[in-house]
Amino acid sequence: QVQLVESGGGLVQPGGSLRLSCSVSGFTLDSYAIGWFRQAPGKEREGVSCISSRDGSTYYADSVKGRFTISRDNAKITSYLQMNSLKPEDTAIYYCYTRALWGQGTQVTVSS
């Protein structure tokens, strides 16, 4: 079955960290870029970060640059999003996307 499954979300205090994982099944990651998106209540889904398949080059939205790090492990067919120095405005459902597929999302809540 071809699917993406996110995990690692939760409740964290401002300034804290979380690491999200996106596990892929049904195909290999080698040839595909992976993106992370998020959607806060009442807002449109926005791109957070992505990583290429060829050279591992990365992109970050300005709002997360310097705080988030995207990575991929093709052997484990998993992508990670390390999120540090979290802020309340990072609260959202986070989704991974690749090969025209979306995961179900994982909730991240940043609150004291």
C-alpha atoms as a printed R data frame, in Angstrom:
    type eleno elety resid chain resno      x      y      z
1   ATOM     1    CA   GLN     A     1  0.000  0.000  0.000
2   ATOM     2    CA   VAL     A     2  1.376  3.381 -1.020
3   ATOM     3    CA   GLN     A     3  1.125  5.837  1.829
4   ATOM     4    CA   LEU     A     4  2.847  8.414  3.992
5   ATOM     5    CA   VAL     A     5  2.521  8.416  7.754
6   ATOM     6    CA   GLU     A     6  3.608 11.338  9.920
7   ATOM     7    CA   SER     A     7  4.434 11.021 13.595
8   ATOM     8    CA   GLY     A     8  6.173 12.926 16.365
9   ATOM     9    CA   GLY     A     9  3.738 15.748 16.966
10  ATOM    10    CA   GLY     A    10  2.547 16.788 20.376
11  ATOM    11    CA   LEU     A    11  2.276 19.559 22.928
12  ATOM    12    CA   VAL     A    12  5.450 21.488 23.688
13  ATOM    13    CA   GLN     A    13  6.250 24.706 25.523
14  ATOM    14    CA   PRO     A    14  7.585 27.743 23.664
15  ATOM    15    CA   GLY     A    15 11.282 27.316 23.074
16  ATOM    16    CA   GLY     A    16 11.003 23.550 23.024
17  ATOM    17    CA   SER     A    17 11.772 21.047 20.286
18  ATOM    18    CA   LEU     A    18 10.060 18.263 18.411
19  ATOM    19    CA   ARG     A    19 11.161 15.934 15.646
20  ATOM    20    CA   LEU     A    20  8.562 14.916 13.105
21  ATOM    21    CA   SER     A    21  8.926 11.796 11.003
22  ATOM    22    CA   CYS     A    22  7.361 10.910  7.684
23  ATOM    23    CA   SER     A    23  7.499  7.201  6.968
24  ATOM    24    CA   VAL     A    24  6.907  6.022  3.442
25  ATOM    25    CA   SER     A    25  5.532  2.666  2.386
26  ATOM    26    CA   GLY     A    26  4.890  1.145 -0.991
27  ATOM    27    CA   PHE     A    27  7.718  2.872 -2.851
28  ATOM    28    CA   THR     A    28 11.284  4.069 -2.408
29  ATOM    29    CA   LEU     A    29 12.228  7.671 -1.782
30  ATOM    30    CA   ASP     A    30 15.377  7.871 -3.852
31  ATOM    31    CA   SER     A    31 13.861  9.653 -6.837
32  ATOM    32    CA   TYR     A    32 11.485 12.029 -5.109
33  ATOM    33    CA   ALA     A    33 11.733 15.341 -3.366
34  ATOM    34    CA   ILE     A    34  9.885 15.576 -0.049
35  ATOM    35    CA   GLY     A    35  8.098 18.562  1.368
36  ATOM    36    CA   TRP     A    36  6.664 19.474  4.733
37  ATOM    37    CA   PHE     A    37  3.609 21.692  4.954
38  ATOM    38    CA   ARG     A    38  1.483 22.954  7.793
39  ATOM    39    CA   GLN     A    39 -2.016 24.257  8.266
40  ATOM    40    CA   ALA     A    40 -3.075 26.328 11.235
41  ATOM    41    CA   PRO     A    41 -6.742 26.733 12.190
42  ATOM    42    CA   GLY     A    42 -8.463 29.133  9.837
43  ATOM    43    CA   LYS     A    43 -5.435 29.448  7.572
44  ATOM    44    CA   GLU     A    44 -4.371 28.000  4.285
45  ATOM    45    CA   ARG     A    45 -1.857 25.196  4.074
46  ATOM    46    CA   GLU     A    46  1.634 26.596  3.668
47  ATOM    47    CA   GLY     A    47  4.967 25.169  2.665
48  ATOM    48    CA   VAL     A    48  7.501 24.842  5.463
49  ATOM    49    CA   SER     A    49 10.463 23.033  3.978
50  ATOM    50    CA   CYS     A    50 11.511 20.627  1.266
51  ATOM    51    CA   ILE     A    51 14.523 18.557  0.335
52  ATOM    52    CA   SER     A    52 15.561 17.444 -3.117
53  ATOM    53    CA   SER     A    53 16.257 13.898 -4.207
54  ATOM    54    CA   ARG     A    54 19.355 14.648 -6.284
55  ATOM    55    CA   ASP     A    55 21.744 16.576 -4.094
56  ATOM    56    CA   GLY     A    56 19.878 17.013 -0.835
57  ATOM    57    CA   SER     A    57 19.461 20.724 -1.335
58  ATOM    58    CA   THR     A    58 16.913 22.261  0.978
59  ATOM    59    CA   TYR     A    59 14.415 25.073  1.135
60  ATOM    60    CA   TYR     A    60 12.919 26.720  4.204
61  ATOM    61    CA   ALA     A    61 10.152 29.232  4.617
62  ATOM    62    CA   ASP     A    62 11.415 32.462  6.138
63  ATOM    63    CA   SER     A    63  9.287 31.872  9.220
64  ATOM    64    CA   VAL     A    64 11.214 28.712 10.150
65  ATOM    65    CA   LYS     A    65 14.660 29.390  8.722
66  ATOM    66    CA   GLY     A    66 17.359 28.793 11.307
67  ATOM    67    CA   ARG     A    67 15.004 26.859 13.584
68  ATOM    68    CA   PHE     A    68 13.847 23.877 11.509
69  ATOM    69    CA   THR     A    69 15.981 21.289  9.751
70  ATOM    70    CA   ILE     A    70 14.736 18.846  7.146
71  ATOM    71    CA   SER     A    71 16.498 15.600  6.387
72  ATOM    72    CA   ARG     A    72 15.904 12.325  4.635
73  ATOM    73    CA   ASP     A    73 17.053  8.773  5.069
74  ATOM    74    CA   ASN     A    74 16.468  6.941  1.818
75  ATOM    75    CA   ALA     A    75 17.484  3.618  3.333
76  ATOM    76    CA   LYS     A    76 14.802  3.962  5.976
77  ATOM    77    CA   ILE     A    77 12.441  5.671  3.499
78  ATOM    78    CA   THR     A    78 11.783  8.356  6.058
79  ATOM    79    CA   SER     A    79 12.007 12.114  6.173
80  ATOM    80    CA   TYR     A    80 12.486 14.121  9.334
81  ATOM    81    CA   LEU     A    81 11.692 17.658 10.347
82  ATOM    82    CA   GLN     A    82 13.645 18.765 13.401
83  ATOM    83    CA   MET     A    83 11.923 21.753 14.940
84  ATOM    84    CA   ASN     A    84 13.762 23.833 17.535
85  ATOM    85    CA   SER     A    85 12.951 27.070 19.324
86  ATOM    86    CA   LEU     A    86  9.278 26.475 18.730
87  ATOM    87    CA   LYS     A    87  6.874 29.394 18.917
88  ATOM    88    CA   PRO     A    88  3.112 29.505 19.481
89  ATOM    89    CA   GLU     A    89  2.701 30.527 15.846
90  ATOM    90    CA   ASP     A    90  4.172 27.173 14.820
91  ATOM    91    CA   THR     A    91  1.007 25.511 16.102
92  ATOM    92    CA   ALA     A    92 -0.560 23.632 13.190
93  ATOM    93    CA   ILE     A    93 -1.159 20.260 11.651
94  ATOM    94    CA   TYR     A    94  2.014 19.244  9.838
95  ATOM    95    CA   TYR     A    95  1.884 17.190  6.664
96  ATOM    96    CA   CYS     A    96  4.505 15.578  4.495
97  ATOM    97    CA   TYR     A    97  4.140 15.407  0.744
98  ATOM    98    CA   THR     A    98  5.886 13.461 -1.970
99  ATOM    99    CA   ARG     A    99  5.017 11.787 -5.229
100 ATOM   100    CA   ALA     A   100  1.645 13.602 -5.265
101 ATOM   101    CA   LEU     A   101  0.745 11.958 -1.957
102 ATOM   102    CA   TRP     A   102 -0.181 13.520  1.372
103 ATOM   103    CA   GLY     A   103  0.096 12.011  4.798
104 ATOM   104    CA   GLN     A   104 -2.717 12.287  7.334
105 ATOM   105    CA   GLY     A   105 -0.902 14.947  9.328
106 ATOM   106    CA   THR     A   106  0.379 15.248 12.878
107 ATOM   107    CA   GLN     A   107 -0.707 17.941 15.320
108 ATOM   108    CA   VAL     A   108  1.904 20.267 16.785
109 ATOM   109    CA   THR     A   109  0.788 22.558 19.585
110 ATOM   110    CA   VAL     A   110  3.147 25.105 21.110
111 ATOM   111    CA   SER     A   111  1.724 26.527 24.303
112 ATOM   112    CA   SER     A   112  2.673 27.278 27.867
